[in-house]
Amino acid sequence: HVQLVESGGGSVQTGGSLRLSCTTTNLIFIDRFPVWFRQTPGKEREGVAAVSSGNFNWQYADFVKGRFTISREGPTIYLQMNNLQPDDTGVYYCATSTHWGKWASPSFAEYWGHGTQVTVS
């Protein structure tokens, strides 16, 4: 069955970096693409970054542009997070979607991981 397992979360100081990984099982990235979402305290889940199935197009939320980078190597998806701020604190989820125009909407995601906690202080 399909599995997405995130790792790499933790606690860092303001300005620090983390690299999240998402290991996928039984997924083929042809008609679907990976997305990182996050849920920060008091807010709804929101899209952070996505990369197209062919690894040649990217989407980033305005609040992470220039700081976060999404990439995929085979079945593993990464999110490099630099210059982390306290507002970045939350649970980060790896997911897949098939709707590029709605990449940031959790409603259009099809498979989800269980999330990994990121705390910035």
Disulfide bonds with the S-S distance in Angstrom:
Cys22-Cys94 2.12
